[in-house]
Amino acid sequence: MGWSCTMSTRVTALPVVHHPVCSDFVWGLHCTLATDFQCALQSYSKPQLPTGHRFPMGVFQKVHDLLIQDKVIHASQVQVPCDIASDEQLHMVHTEDFVSRFSSGTLSEMEMRRIGFGEVTRHADLIERTKAEVAGALLTAELALQHGLACNTAGGTHHAFPSFGSGFCILNDLAVTAEVLLHRKAVDRILVLDLDVHQGDGTAVCLQGNPAVFTLSMHAANNFPARKQKSTLDVALPDGMEDDDYLRAVAEVVPGVLQDFRPDLVLYDAGVDPHHDDRLGGLSLTDNGLMRREMQVLDTVMAAGIPIAGNIGGGYHADLTVLAQRHTLLHRAASQMFVDYKL
């Protein structure tokens, strides 16, 4: 079993990013021992939330495990960030005061309630995991630029604002990724395509005023957040929308944005909470509908010759195995597309 914390110069299968958070793992080092690998992966869902908490902290490990178990990917495809996100990177989006107080575990009770993790927000495990998630989203984008397509086993923290967290999101991984890549001049234009059932309100605010980024949010009109923000383009969908109408809506919007804005990279938030039995949903997609969505989005973007980085986004179900299977639809579709496009 092998893995890498550096980007391969050549890959023959879909790159998949997974995040190590483990007291025995040393950030910045390339570990080659299987024991280090196991320690890292078993600890990704390390932060412990109270029993019955709505946020599915354990699902990220299950996504990885199912992908390996079902032979969708091999362990050699797993890429690991070499470090957590730096303060310098985070400050490209978030205020220095917020980053400092989050990092030191000194956010106020009101701020922690708004995030939704309570006292766990102050724990070192969650602080490190949150910064590792940002690093993972950035690595996924870097791999997509290098190979044309890459997927994350987490990512899509689109409710995080510059100076506060919200809705189980603390640091906005999509916005930080966009700003870092633009700062490096790795790209000139980025499309953030958010198909989570909830509006990407934090992402919209974080990236407002930046003409190099187009934020597109397609979400349930009557779901969280109650107070919507202004994305570059918002598409609000009626309650109960089913597969065919939903896919038609995606097809009516995405190709035109790609043609008019001409992004160099798409950051894709593939939330599965539009599913009909999602605990926090409101739309009525089926598993088949979600799989068709992933194939449609990936094919549309890749046919235009644009690299795409997939992040799993939101999803809420009492059975974590059911939820993880739903999230892996992104990776299953991407694995097929990687072969079809001979990347």
Secondary structure, DSSP 8 states (H G I E B T S, - for coil): ---BSS--S--SS--EE-----TT--TT-----HHHHHHHHHTTT-S---TT-SS-TTHHHHHHHHHHHTTSS-GGGEE--SS---HHHHTTTS-HHHHHHHHTT---HHHHHHHT-GGGGGSHHHHHHHHHHHHHHHHHHHHHHHHSEEEESS---TT--SS--BTTBSS-HHHHHHHHHHHHTS-S-EEEEE-SSS--HHHHHHTTT-TTEEEEEEEETTSS-SS----SEEEEE-TT-BHHHHHHHHHHHHHHHHHHH--SEEEEE---TTBTT-TT--SBB-HHHHHHHHHHHHHHHHHTT--EEEE------S-HHHHHHHHHHHHHHHHHHHHHTT-
